[in-house]
Amino acid sequence: SNNSSRSARTLSTAIVPHEISPQMTVTDPSIEKPNYALTGRVPESSAAHIVLLHGPASADRMRKAARLARTVLDIACSMAKPGITTDEIDKVVYQEIVSRGAYPSPLNYCGFPKSLCSSINEIICHGIPDARPLQYGDVVSFDVSCFVGGVHGDNCGTVIVGDNGDDAKDNKFSEVVSADRIERSQLLVKAAREALAAGIEVCRPGACLTDVGAAIHQVCDRYGYDTVREYRGHGIASEFHCAPFVKHFRNNDKLKLQPGMIFTIEPMVTENKADNVLWEDGWTVATKDGGRAAQFEDTVLITDTGVEILTLPS
């Protein structure tokens, strides 16, 4: 293709809402459902400020839910190819979770209409899967959570559409997306991955929760990126979101980490400013300046000697 049309195609157009397909429900009576599944209303937390300490049996249940979430996240990420819609990926995520006897946690959580959060380019988090086809060079975050054995598993990953890593047989990718944009996207995704790793690395008994935010912020500073303040990691168990809440920026939240604590760490890293706006749909969070965002999330358990990542591939 000639250069003028090529350069026009590499300028990403802003993400706008597309058609959303009808909401699905989980009807199988053998699948245990979270307390909001039918009504969409999340009951007031029984332990809003109490940090649970999980014993071995409870940690085992959490591990099982976390691994299932990871298995399905990997499926979602592998489907992110040019032309597929996030709605199609959502339907597969629903099917994969339900066929394993679990419930997709986002579905009808406070009325959220889908089983997956898919956040493209300048969308930071809580994007609703819709009819927009993915395009070469899109930076897409998938957040996959499931409820099984009475507890939730939760994780998130980011991929670049058309970028298959070293074995990139897809030559169209480099034709359609400028080398500069590819490089910037890869750097952003790398930084988000490193930010999560840095946050996890400081976790151990006796450490302070503030260390997590400080470690993440430091990585963002090193890259010249920013870290989102409004959305946080969280405790997770039979409730989808509970204490402790984990800030991904420098803060003064004093909480001594103890063996048995389980929470998510999920930094949202932006290439420009992290200031954001909420769409009219009440869910979709976008950067104000149109800069792109990337996110990785794991669920972790504080052990007697350090930390265990629960959302590992089984």
C-alpha positions in Angstrom: 0.0 0.0 0.0 1.2 3.5 -0.6 2.6 5.5 2.3 -0.2 8.0 2.7 -2.9 5.4 3.2 -0.6 3.4 5.4 0.1 6.3 7.7 -3.6 7.2 7.9 -4.3 3.6 9.1 -1.7 3.7 11.8 -3.4 6.6 13.6 -5.6 4.9 16.1 -9.1 6.2 16.2 -10.7 6.8 19.5 -12.6 3.9 21.0 -16.4 4.5 20.9 -19.3 2.3 22.1 -20.5 -0.3 19.7 -23.5 -2.6 19.9 -23.8 -4.8 23.0 -25.5 -8.2 22.6 -28.2 -9.3 25.0 -27.1 -10.3 28.5 -26.7 -14.0 29.1 -27.6 -15.8 32.4 -26.3 -18.9 34.0 -29.3 -21.3 34.4 -27.6 -24.5 35.2 -28.8 -25.3 38.8 -25.7 -27.3 39.6 -23.5 -24.2 39.2 -23.2 -22.3 42.5 -23.9 -18.6 41.9 -22.7 -15.5 43.8 -25.3 -13.6 45.8 -25.7 -10.9 43.1 -26.2 -13.2 40.2 -30.0 -12.9 40.0 -30.6 -9.3 41.2 -27.4 -7.5 40.1 -27.3 -6.0 43.6 -24.2 -6.6 45.7 -25.2 -7.0 49.3 -23.5 -4.8 51.9 -20.2 -6.4 52.9 -20.3 -8.4 56.1 -16.6 -7.6 56.7 -15.9 -4.4 54.8 -12.9 -3.5 57.0 -11.9 -7.0 58.2 -9.0 -8.6 56.4 -9.5 -12.4 56.3 -6.7 -14.8 57.1 -7.1 -18.0 55.1 -6.2 -21.4 56.5 -4.9 -24.2 54.3 -8.3 -25.5 53.2 -9.6 -22.0 52.3 -6.3 -21.2 50.5 -6.8 -24.4 48.5 -10.3 -23.3 47.4 -8.9 -19.9 46.4 -6.1 -21.6 44.5 -8.6 -23.6 42.5 -10.7 -20.6 41.6 -7.6 -18.6 40.7 -6.2 -21.2 38.4 -9.4 -21.6 36.6 -9.5 -17.8 36.1 -6.0 -18.0 34.7 -6.8 -20.9 32.4 -9.7 -18.9 30.9 -7.7 -15.6 30.7 -5.1 -17.4 28.6 -7.8 -18.6 26.2 -9.2 -15.0 25.9 -5.7 -13.6 25.2 -5.0 -16.3 22.6 -8.2 -15.3 20.7 -7.2 -11.6 20.3 -6.7 -11.5 16.6 -7.6 -8.9 14.0 -11.3 -9.0 13.0 -12.7 -10.8 16.1 -15.0 -8.8 18.3 -14.7 -8.7 22.1 -18.3 -9.9 22.2 -17.2 -13.1 20.5 -14.4 -13.5 23.0 -16.8 -12.8 25.9 -19.1 -15.6 24.6 -16.2 -18.1 24.6 -15.1 -16.9 28.1 -18.7 -17.5 29.4 -18.8 -20.9 27.8 -15.3 -22.0 29.1 -16.2 -20.9 32.7 -19.7 -22.4 32.8 -18.6 -25.7 31.2 -16.1 -26.0 34.1 -18.9 -25.7 36.6 -18.1 -22.1 37.6 -19.9 -18.7 37.3 -18.3 -15.7 35.5 -17.9 -13.2 38.4 -18.5 -10.0 36.4 -21.8 -11.2 35.0 -24.6 -9.0 36.6 -22.2 -7.8 39.3 -23.8 -4.4 40.0 -25.6 -5.0 36.7 -22.4 -5.5 34.6 -23.8 -7.0 31.4 -20.9 -9.4 30.4 -18.7 -12.2 31.6 -15.5 -10.4 30.8 -14.0 -6.9 31.0 -12.2 -6.0 27.7 -10.4 -2.6 27.7 -8.8 -1.4 24.4 -6.2 1.2 23.9 -7.2 4.3 25.9 -9.8 2.3 27.9 -8.2 1.7 31.3 -10.6 -0.9 32.8 -14.1 -2.2 32.9 -14.7 -2.0 29.2 -17.9 -3.8 28.1 -17.3 -6.4 25.3 -19.2 -5.3 22.2 -19.4 -5.6 18.4 -16.2 -3.6 17.6 -13.7 -5.8 15.6 -10.2 -5.9 17.0 -7.6 -4.2 14.8 -3.9 -4.7 14.3 -2.0 -2.9 17.0 -4.8 -2.6 19.5 -3.6 -2.9 23.1 -6.3 -5.0 24.8 -6.6 -5.9 28.5 -8.8 -8.8 29.4 -10.0 -9.2 33.0 -11.3 -12.7 33.8 -12.9 -13.7 37.1 -14.9 -16.7 38.1 -16.8 -18.0 41.1 -16.3 -21.7 42.0 -16.2 -23.6 45.3 -17.9 -20.6 47.0 -15.0 -18.2 46.2 -13.8 -15.9 43.4 -10.6 -16.1 41.3 -9.5 -12.9 39.5 -6.7 -11.9 37.0 -6.0 -9.7 34.1 -3.5 -9.6 31.2 -2.8 -7.3 28.2 -1.9 -8.3 24.6 -1.1 -6.4 21.4 -3.4 -7.6 18.6 -1.3 -9.0 15.7 1.9 -9.1 17.8 2.8 -12.8 18.1 6.2 -12.2 19.7 9.3 -13.6 18.1 7.5 -16.0 15.9 5.5 -13.2 14.3 4.6 -14.9 11.0 1.9 -12.3 10.6 3.7 -9.9 8.3 0.6 -7.8 7.8 1.1 -6.5 11.4 4.2 -4.5 10.5 2.6 -3.3 7.3 -0.4 -1.9 9.0 1.1 -0.6 12.2 4.1 1.8 12.3 7.3 0.4 13.8 7.3 3.3 16.2 3.8 2.5 17.5 4.6 -1.2 17.8 7.6 -0.4 19.9 5.7 2.1 22.1 3.0 -0.5 22.7 5.4 -3.2 23.6 7.2 -0.9 26.0 3.9 0.0 27.7 2.9 -3.7 28.1 6.4 -4.6 29.4 6.2 -1.8 32.0 2.8 -2.9 33.2 4.1 -6.5 33.6 7.1 -5.3 35.5 5.0 -3.0 37.7 2.9 -6.1 38.8 6.1 -8.1 39.3 7.6 -5.4 41.5 4.4 -5.1 43.5 4.4 -8.8 44.2 8.1 -9.0 45.0 7.8 -6.9 48.1 5.0 -9.0 49.6 6.0 -11.1 52.6 4.9 -11.5 56.2 5.8 -8.4 58.2 6.0 -6.2 55.1 3.7 -3.2 54.8 0.9 -2.8 52.3 2.4 0.6 51.4 5.4 -1.1 49.9 3.3 -2.5 47.1 2.2 0.9 45.8 5.7 2.4 46.2 7.3 -0.5 44.2 4.7 -0.1 41.4 5.0 3.7 41.3 8.8 3.4 41.0 8.5 1.3 37.9 6.1 3.7 36.3 8.4 6.6 37.1 11.3 4.8 35.6 9.5 4.5 32.3 8.0 8.0 32.4 4.5 6.5 32.7 1.7 7.1 35.2 -0.3 4.8 37.5 -4.1 5.0 37.9 -5.2 6.1 41.4 -9.0 5.5 41.4 -9.1 1.7 40.9 -7.4 -0.6 43.2 -6.4 -4.2 44.1 -8.6 -5.8 46.7 -9.1 -8.7 49.0 -11.0 -11.6 47.5 -12.8 -14.6 48.9 -16.5 -15.4 49.0 -16.9 -11.7 48.3 -15.6 -10.5 44.9 -14.1 -7.3 46.5 -13.3 -6.9 50.2 -10.5 -5.6 52.4 -7.6 -5.0 52.1 -7.7 -2.5 49.2 -4.4 -2.1 47.4 -3.3 1.2 46.0 -0.9 1.1 43.0 0.7 4.4 43.9 2.8 5.9 46.8 0.5 6.1 49.8 0.5 5.9 53.6 -2.0 3.0 54.1 -0.5 1.1 57.1 -1.3 -2.6 57.1 1.1 -5.3 58.2 1.0 -8.2 55.8 0.3 -11.6 57.5 0.3 -15.2 56.4 -3.1 -16.2 55.1 -4.0 -12.8 53.5 -5.2 -13.1 49.9 -5.6 -10.1 47.6 -5.2 -8.9 44.1 -2.5 -6.6 42.7 -3.6 -5.0 39.4 -1.7 -1.9 38.4 -3.1 0.1 35.5 -0.2 1.8 33.7 -0.8 4.7 31.3 1.6 6.0 28.7 0.6 9.6 29.4 -1.4 11.0 32.3 -3.5 8.6 34.4 -6.4 11.1 34.8 -9.5 9.4 33.6 -13.2 9.8 32.8 -16.1 7.4 33.2 -18.3 6.8 30.1 -22.0 7.3 30.3 -22.5 3.5 30.5 -21.3 3.8 34.1 -18.5 1.3 33.6 -16.0 2.1 30.9 -13.0 4.1 32.3 -10.9 6.0 29.7 -7.8 8.2 29.9 -8.7 11.8 29.6 -5.8 12.5 27.2 -6.4 9.5 24.9 -3.1 7.9 26.0 -3.2 4.1 26.1 -3.2 1.9 29.2 -2.1 -1.6 30.0 -2.9 -3.8 33.0 -1.8 -7.1 34.5 -3.3 -8.6 37.6 -2.6 -11.6 39.8 -4.2 -12.9 43.0 -1.6 -13.5 45.7 -1.4 -15.3 49.0 0.9 -14.2 51.8 2.7 -17.4 53.0 4.8 -18.1 56.1 7.9 -17.4 54.1 6.9 -15.0 51.4 4.2 -14.8 48.7 2.5 -17.3 46.4 0.9 -16.3 43.1 -2.4 -18.1 43.0 -3.3 -17.2 39.4 -0.8 -19.4 37.8 -1.4 -21.6 34.7 -2.5 -25.1 36.0 
